[in-house]
Amino acid sequence: SLSPFSLVFSLLFPFPPFFPSSLSLSSSLLSSPFLLAPSSLCPFQHEYRTMAAFIMATIVHNFPAGQEACLHGNLIATCLELLDAVMYPLLVQWAVICLGAMWKEYDPARWCGVRDSAHEKLYPLLSHPHPEVRAAVVYALASFISSQGVERGEHAAQIDQAV
């Protein structure tokens, strides 16, 4: 039996040599072996990573179980690594949207972003040449600072002030 992610990705990536045999909700789809294959083996690698970022953003959008599973799958760190793909603005855009969807009303993901200095990595993208990327960054930063947590202590207030 295939997990929902295995089914989606077997349809998107019908390349058996690189497709992971057991993809679960907690694995990071953006860093799968197929997507990390050398570009000579996968000439459309960034397009596939963009599709994966879009799918992950859709999975975590207003879905707490998806947010929790992707947090344990290290999705935030993976998306932050994709911010360096300046030659592929659509990939950066969807990675940033995915971050914003992860942080929206989900404090554990927000604190993971604080630990990884996500706001500092997003800030330079506010001057990105593509307006879609800038808009995605504004959305992600707004999700990052509009935490809905009930337990807001002094440390959380200091972090908010720094951001």
Phi and psi in degrees as a GROMACS rama.xvg file:
@    title "Ramachandran Plot"
@    xaxis  label "Phi"
@    yaxis  label "Psi"
@TYPE xy
-93.756  142.323  LEU-2
-74.3307  162.259  SER-3
-56.4374  -36.9354  PRO-4
-69.4961  -39.611  PHE-5
-61.6996  -40.1836  SER-6
-64.4376  -48.7708  LEU-7
-59.3835  -46.6471  VAL-8
-77.5531  -23.206  PHE-9
-70.7623  -28.6748  SER-10
-76.3517  -38.703  LEU-11
-75.2866  -36.4614  LEU-12
-125.026  78.0721  PHE-13
-81.1168  50.3645  PRO-14
-119.643  91.5175  PHE-15
-54.2763  -37.4339  PRO-16
-62.5477  -26.7726  PRO-17
-108.808  -10.6472  PHE-18
-78.4175  126.897  PHE-19
-65.3172  137.262  PRO-20
-73.3784  -32.1956  SER-21
-130.626  93.2552  SER-22
-96.8947  124.75  LEU-23
-116.764  172.966  SER-24
-60.0822  -31.3965  LEU-25
-85.4759  -6.63922  SER-26
-83.0912  153.515  SER-27
-88.1771  107.032  SER-28
-69.902  -27.6336  LEU-29
-73.024  -14.325  LEU-30
-118.406  30.4909  SER-31
-67.8959  157.385  SER-32
-56.7827  -35.5128  PRO-33
-64.5238  -41.6099  PHE-34
-76.9213  -15.1351  LEU-35
-100.01  4.25683  LEU-36
-63.3049  152.256  ALA-37
-57.1674  145.702  PRO-38
-62.6593  -21.3645  SER-39
-68.2446  -29.5314  SER-40
-85.8676  -24.177  LEU-41
-136.958  85.7059  CYS-42
-66.9944  -18.9545  PRO-43
-108.702  33.3267  PHE-44
-55.4733  -45.3037  GLN-45
-70.7857  -30.7121  HIS-46
-66.2569  -40.7217  GLU-47
-67.6114  -39.0109  TYR-48
-66.1114  -35.3852  ARG-49
-64.407  -43.4463  THR-50
-61.7739  -42.0781  MET-51
-64.2749  -40.0979  ALA-52
-64.3009  -40.5076  ALA-53
-61.5585  -45.5274  PHE-54
-63.9392  -42.5526  ILE-55
-66.286  -37.9229  MET-56
-63.2241  -37.161  ALA-57
-68.932  -38.6803  THR-58
-66.1312  -39.9043  ILE-59
-87.3866  -10.6391  VAL-60
-68.5553  113.386  HIS-61
54.3556  35.9873  ASN-62
-137.178  91.7132  PHE-63
-56.6214  -36.6696  PRO-64
-65.7895  -37.8041  ALA-65
-67.6234  -39.3107  GLY-66
-62.4477  -44.029  GLN-67
-65.4945  -44.9465  GLU-68
-63.9299  -40.9835  ALA-69
-72.5162  -28.6153  CYS-70
-63.9304  -42.7289  LEU-71
-71.8956  -21.004  HIS-72
-88.1983  7.21988  GLY-73
66.8916  35.649  ASN-74
-67.0861  -34.7961  LEU-75
-64.0967  -46.517  ILE-76
-63.1212  -38.0467  ALA-77
-64.9458  -44.8623  THR-78
-64.629  -38.5377  CYS-79
-64.5026  -33.0107  LEU-80
-67.0446  -31.6313  GLU-81
-73.0624  -12.1775  LEU-82
-66.3798  -15.8808  LEU-83
-82.9499  -4.64801  ASP-84
-82.015  64.0568  ALA-85
-65.1837  -22.1247  VAL-86
-76.2003  -9.43136  MET-87
-127.962  78.7638  TYR-88
-62.4213  -30.4916  PRO-89
-68.2417  -36.8371  LEU-90
-64.7021  -44.9569  LEU-91
-62.7144  -42.9145  VAL-92
-57.8736  -48.6265  GLN-93
-73.6822  -29.3512  TRP-94
-65.5627  -39.8803  ALA-95
-69.8973  -41.539  VAL-96
-61.7347  -39.1011  ILE-97
-62.212  -41.4407  CYS-98
-60.6408  -45.9579  LEU-99
-60.8869  -40.5262  GLY-100
-67.846  -33.9634  ALA-101
-65.8818  -39.987  MET-102
-80.7942  -18.3589  TRP-103
-66.2074  113.076  LYS-104
56.1865  34.3388  GLU-105
-141.824  92.6271  TYR-106
-61.3407  -38.6461  ASP-107
-58.2475  -37.5601  PRO-108
-69.6644  -36.5488  ALA-109
-62.2475  -43.9497  ARG-110
-67.9498  -31.277  TRP-111
-63.3114  -40.0629  CYS-112
-64.8214  -36.6625  GLY-113
-64.4173  -44.317  VAL-114
-62.7168  -33.7155  ARG-115
-90.3497  6.35722  ASP-116
53.9066  44.6787  SER-117
-61.2182  -40.6261  ALA-118
-62.5966  -34.5045  HIS-119
-70.6145  -30.2973  GLU-120
-78.6109  -27.8028  LYS-121
-81.4259  -30.6892  LEU-122
-52.91  -46.0669  TYR-123
-62.4688  -23.0019  PRO-124
-74.3212  -8.93255  LEU-125
-67.1475  -15.238  LEU-126
-111.204  22.3531  SER-127
-63.3919  145.119  HIS-128
-66.7583  -20.8335  PRO-129
-96.5758  123.766  HIS-130
-63.2123  -28.1874  PRO-131
-65.1646  -37.7937  GLU-132
-68.1618  -42.7134  VAL-133
-61.6198  -41.8947  ARG-134
-64.2391  -39.9879  ALA-135
-63.1303  -38.5689  ALA-136
-65.4782  -41.2743  VAL-137
-61.3351  -43.1245  VAL-138
-60.9717  -46.8617  TYR-139
-64.5953  -43.6092  ALA-140
-66.5066  -36.2465  LEU-141
-64.4549  -40.7987  ALA-142
-65.4454  -35.45  SER-143
-67.0395  -41.1561  PHE-144
-92.8162  -11.412  ILE-145
-98.3892  54.5803  SER-146
-66.4017  140.09  SER-147
-104.803  16.1905  GLN-148
-62.7111  140.968  GLY-149
-78.1604  -38.5136  VAL-150
-88.574  83.0239  GLU-151
-106.909  108.623  ARG-152
-97.7903  -173.328  GLY-153
-65.8688  -38.1533  GLU-154
-62.0764  -42.7981  HIS-155
-63.2669  -39.1117  ALA-156
-65.2977  -39.4759  ALA-157
-64.4047  -40.2334  GLN-158
-63.2837  -46.0568  ILE-159
-58.9718  -41.4016  ASP-160
-64.5732  -39.6282  GLN-161
-65.4059  -37.7831  ALA-162
